[in-house]
Amino acid sequence: MAGSDCTDCVNTKSNIVLVGPMGSGKTAVGRQLARHLEMEFVDSDNEIERRTGVDITFIFDKEGEQGFRVRESAVIAELAARKSMVLATGGGAVLDPGNRSLLRDSGTVVYLRTSLAYQLERTRHSKNRPLLQNEDRAAVLQRLMEERGPLYDEIADIVVTTGSQRIGVMVGEISDRLREHGFVAPRFDGAAAASAPADGQ
C-alpha cells in the first residue's frame, strides 16, 4: 500500500481516486461518496465516452485496447490536475506506470477490493465491457485480477472490501477510513453516509 492511517495528520491531497476491478462498484460508490462529501464526481470511462461520442466497446472495436489505453491516459492526465474531485477509474487504468504515478500523486487512492463471485454477479448483464465479450467471463476476470491486483495494492492508501452491503454502508466505511487517513473535505459527516439510500442496489 502507498500509505498508512494517520489520525493526527492532515492529508493535503484534495482528490479521492477509486481503483479496482470491473464490477467492484467504483461508479456507484464514487457517485454517492462525492454527493456525501459535496465534491465533483467524474468517471474516467464515462468521460472518454462523452468526449468521443461513442461507447468503450466501439473504441475497442475500432482502435483495439492499445488505442483505448492511449485515450484513457490522456483523460487521466487532464483529470488528475483537477481539485476536490472523486474520480472513478477504469479497471485497467493502473496498467500504465504513468497513470499510476498521476493517480497516486493527485489524490488519496481507495482500492475497492471484491470477490470473483461478486464481479460475475455485477457484470452478468453488462454489454459495455469489451474484455468480457465472447470469452469465459470467470477465466478472464481471474486473469485480469492476477495481473492488476498487485498494481491496485501498489498505489492504494486505503483498501475497502465491497460486496453485497448497501452502497451507503460502503460510503460510511470509506468516510471513516478517509478521516483516519487525514482527509479533509468541505462537508464530512461519516455517520450520515451509512443511512443514505443506495444507488443501484
N, C-alpha and C positions, 0 to 999 in steps of 0.2 A: 504494500500500500504506500501511497505517496506521502501520507501524513498521519498524524495521530491526534487523539482527542486532547483538547486544551481548554479547561474550564475557566482559566483566569486570563487568557489572551484574547485579542481581537483579531479576527480574520479580515484582512484588508481587501480580499477579492470580492467583488460585488456581484459576480455571476454564480449561478448554480448550474452545473453541467451534469446531465443524466446520461450514463452509458450503460450498456448491457445488451444481451441478445434480443433478437426479434421475439415478440410475444411477452416480454418482461413487463410491459406496461409503461414504458417511458413517456409516451404521448399522453395517456390518460392521467397518470400520476403527475406529470410535469404541468399539465394544464391546471389541475386543481391546486397544486403546490404554488404556482405563480399567482393564482387568484387569491389564495390564502395570504400570501406574503405581499400582495399588491405590487407584483413585478410583471414585466413583459414576459410573454411566453412565445418561444419560437421552436418549431420542429424543423430540423435541417432538411429532412426529406421533403416535407411539405413546401419548404422554401424553394428547393430545387424545382419542384413541380410548378410552383407559382411562377418562377422566372422563365421556365422553358415553355410552359403552356401544355405540357404533356406529362403523363404519369411515368413513374420509375420503370415500369415494365417496358414501356415504349423506348426509353433511353437505352435500357439493356439490349433490347432487340436491335436497335439501330447502331449503337456505339460500343456495345459489349460492356463487360464490367469495368474494364480499364477506362473507357470513356466516361462512364458514370463516376468513377473514383476521382477523375480529374475535376469534374464539375463539383463533386462533393467537397474536395479540398479547397477549391476557390470560395465556395459558400462559407465553409467553416472559418477560413481566414478572415473573411469580412465580418461574420457574426462574432468572432472572438474579440473583436475590437469594441464591441458594444458594452454598455454597463447596465447593471441592475436587471438582468435577464435570466430567466430559466430556459436553458437550451436542452432540448431532447435530441440526441444524435441517432443516426442510423447504426445498426448493429455492427457494420463493417468500418465505421469511421476510424476506429482505433488501429486499423491495419497500417496506415501511413504514419511513419515516425513524426513527420511534421505536424500532422493533425494531433497526435498525442501530446506533443510539446505545447501546441497552442491551447488545447483544451485544459491541460494541467496548469498552465500559466494564467489563463483567463478567469478561472473560477474554481470553486470547491466542487470536486468531482464526486458524484454519488453513483455507485455501481449498483444497479438493480439486478441482483442475482436471482435466478429462478431455476426450476427443475425442467428436465426434458418433457415430462408429462404435462406440465403447465404450458410450456411452449406449444406442444402439439394441440392442446385444447384451445389456446388463444388464436392459433393460426389456421385452424382446420377449414375455415370458410374464406380465408383471405385469397383474393385474386391479384393482389398487387405486391407479391413477394417473389420476384423472378428467380431467386436461388432455390425456391421450393417447387417450381413448376416441373412436372413430368419426371420427378425422381422420388425415391423413398424419403419422405419428409423426416422420419426419425433418424435415418442414417445421415442425412445432410445436416440436420440440427446438431447431432452429436459431433460430427466432423468440424463444424463451424465453432462449436464451443471449445473443442480441444485446441483449435488454432487461436481463437480470440480470447478465451478465458484468462490466460496469463497476461494479456495486454490490458484487459479491464482491471485486473488486480494491480498492474504496474502503475496506473495513473490514479487509482481510486483513493480518495481521502476518507470516504465513508462507504461501507458495504451494507446494503439492506436486502433481505430476502423477501421476494414477492411471491404471492401465490393466490389462494382463494379469499384472503382477507379483503374487507372493504377498502376502496381507494382512500377514503377518509382516514382510516386507521393507518394506512401506509404513510400518508401525508403527516399524520401526527408523529409517527416514529421518525421520519426524516427530519421534521422540525426539531424534535428533541436532540437528534444527533447533530444537526447543524448548530444548535445552540451550544452544545458541548464542544464543538469544534471552533467556537468563537465567531460564528457568522452572525452579522447584524443586518436585518432587513428593515424597511420603513415601518412595517407593522408585523409584529411577530408574536403570535399567540398560539403556542403549540397545543394548548388544551382544547381550543376550539376546533382544531382540524379533525380530531377523532370523531366528532359528532356530525361532521359535514356530510352531505349526501354524496354518494358515489357516482362517478361518471362511468357509464358503460358497464355497470355491473348490477 
